[in-house]
Amino acid sequence: MIGFDRPYILGNQQVKDFSDVISTYVYRVGLQSSRYNIATAVGLFQSVVGLVFLSVTNWIANKSGEQGIW
């Protein structure tokens, strides 16, 4: 997953529509627009998707004979 710092530093007004990722969207909507409820919901969704990806990857690793993290 891409973090917050690279798209934020490299983004400007010309490429903002194309370089926006979830982390910068949460920052822009939550802190700059003071819409904390939307930013919280999007951040929670990002965390849930990350947990699902981690769980599925661990399940696949266990089924293939690799030792998973749990």
Backbone as numpy.savetxt, mean C-alpha at the origin, in Angstrom:
# Nx Ny Nz CAx CAy CAz Cx Cy Cz
6.17 -4.25 -2.66 5.34 -3.07 -2.66 6.21 -1.83 -2.66
5.74 -0.84 -3.30 6.48 0.42 -3.35 6.11 1.25 -2.13
7.06 1.95 -1.61 6.85 2.75 -0.42 6.30 4.13 -0.72
6.40 4.98 0.25 5.87 6.33 0.14 6.88 7.31 -0.44
8.15 7.14 -0.08 9.13 8.18 -0.35 9.45 8.38 -1.83
9.62 7.34 -2.60 10.01 7.51 -4.00 8.93 8.21 -4.84
7.67 7.74 -4.81 6.68 8.47 -5.62 6.45 9.90 -5.12
6.58 10.13 -3.83 6.36 11.47 -3.29 7.46 12.43 -3.73
8.70 11.96 -3.68 9.83 12.81 -4.05 9.87 13.05 -5.56
9.60 12.03 -6.35 9.69 12.15 -7.80 8.45 12.76 -8.43
7.34 12.80 -7.70 6.11 13.32 -8.27 6.08 14.84 -8.32
5.52 15.36 -9.38 5.28 16.79 -9.50 3.90 16.97 -10.11
3.51 18.19 -10.40 2.16 18.45 -10.89 1.89 17.80 -12.25
2.91 17.65 -13.07 2.71 17.08 -14.40 2.50 15.58 -14.38
3.12 14.87 -13.44 3.04 13.41 -13.42 2.24 12.88 -12.22
1.61 13.76 -11.46 0.90 13.33 -10.25 -0.20 12.31 -10.56
-0.90 12.47 -11.66 -1.97 11.54 -12.00 -1.45 10.15 -12.35
-0.22 10.06 -12.79 0.34 8.79 -13.21 1.23 8.16 -12.15
1.75 8.94 -11.22 2.69 8.42 -10.23 2.05 8.21 -8.86
0.75 8.42 -8.75 0.08 8.29 -7.46 -0.07 6.82 -7.09
0.40 6.45 -5.90 0.23 5.11 -5.35 -0.62 5.23 -4.09
-0.94 4.11 -3.48 -1.85 4.14 -2.33 -1.28 4.97 -1.19
0.00 4.87 -0.92 0.60 5.61 0.18 0.53 7.12 -0.03
0.82 7.58 -1.23 0.74 9.01 -1.49 -0.71 9.48 -1.56
-1.61 8.60 -2.00 -3.04 8.95 -2.01 -3.55 9.15 -0.58
-3.16 8.25 0.32 -3.57 8.38 1.73 -3.02 9.68 2.31
-1.77 10.01 2.00 -1.18 11.25 2.49 -1.91 12.47 1.93
-2.15 12.45 0.63 -2.79 13.60 -0.02 -4.22 13.79 0.46
-4.98 12.70 0.55 -6.38 12.83 0.96 -6.49 13.04 2.47
-5.71 12.30 3.24 -5.85 12.35 4.69 -5.28 13.60 5.33
-4.06 13.93 5.00 -3.41 15.05 5.68 -3.61 16.37 4.96
-3.52 16.38 3.66 -3.64 17.64 2.94 -5.09 18.09 2.80
-6.02 17.15 2.66 -7.42 17.51 2.49 -8.23 17.36 3.77
-7.62 16.86 4.83 -8.27 16.66 6.14 -9.49 15.75 6.06
-9.41 14.72 5.23 -10.47 13.72 5.14 -9.94 12.44 5.77
-9.87 12.44 7.08 -9.23 11.36 7.83 -9.99 10.05 7.71
-11.31 10.10 7.58 -12.08 8.86 7.50 -11.78 8.09 6.21
-11.65 8.79 5.10 -11.31 8.14 3.83 -9.89 7.60 3.87
-8.97 8.38 4.42 -7.57 7.95 4.50 -7.42 6.72 5.40
-8.18 6.68 6.49 -8.13 5.53 7.39 -8.67 4.28 6.70
-9.77 4.42 5.97 -10.35 3.28 5.27 -9.41 2.74 4.20
-8.78 3.62 3.45 -7.85 3.19 2.40 -6.60 2.55 3.02
-6.09 3.11 4.11 -4.94 2.52 4.78 -5.25 1.15 5.36
-6.44 0.99 5.91 -6.86 -0.32 6.43 -7.00 -1.32 5.30
-7.56 -0.90 4.18 -7.68 -1.77 3.02 -6.30 -2.21 2.53
-5.34 -1.31 2.51 -3.98 -1.65 2.09 -3.38 -2.68 3.04
-3.61 -2.54 4.32 -3.08 -3.50 5.29 -3.72 -4.87 5.13
-5.02 -4.91 4.89 -5.72 -6.19 4.71 -5.24 -6.90 3.45
-5.06 -6.15 2.37 -4.56 -6.75 1.13 -3.15 -7.29 1.33
-2.31 -6.57 2.04 -0.96 -7.05 2.34 -0.97 -8.31 3.17
-1.87 -8.39 4.15 -1.98 -9.60 4.98 -2.46 -10.79 4.15
-3.40 -10.56 3.24 -3.88 -11.64 2.37 -2.75 -12.13 1.47
-2.00 -11.21 0.87 -0.86 -11.62 0.03 0.17 -12.42 0.82
0.46 -11.98 2.02 1.42 -12.69 2.86 0.92 -14.08 3.23
-0.34 -14.20 3.58 -0.91 -15.50 3.95 -0.94 -16.46 2.77
-1.33 -15.97 1.61 -1.37 -16.84 0.42 0.03 -17.29 0.04
0.99 -16.40 0.10 2.37 -16.77 -0.22 2.91 -17.78 0.76
2.60 -17.62 2.04 3.03 -18.59 3.04 2.38 -19.94 2.80
1.10 -19.96 2.42 0.40 -21.21 2.17 1.02 -21.93 0.96
1.34 -21.17 -0.09 1.97 -21.77 -1.26 3.35 -22.31 -0.92
4.10 -21.60 -0.10 5.43 -22.07 0.30 5.33 -23.35 1.11
4.36 -23.44 1.99 4.18 -24.66 2.78 3.78 -25.84 1.91
2.94 -25.61 0.92 2.49 -26.69 0.04 3.60 -27.16 -0.89
4.54 -26.31 -1.22 5.62 -26.70 -2.12 6.81 -27.31 -1.39
6.70 -27.44 -0.10 7.79 -28.08 0.64 8.73 -27.12 1.30
8.63 -25.85 1.01 9.45 -24.85 1.66 8.93 -24.63 3.08
9.80 -24.15 3.94 9.36 -23.82 5.28 8.83 -22.39 5.27
7.58 -22.23 5.65 6.95 -20.92 5.66 7.36 -20.15 6.91
6.78 -18.99 7.08 7.13 -18.17 8.21 6.33 -18.53 9.46
5.23 -19.30 9.30 4.45 -19.68 10.47 4.54 -21.15 10.69
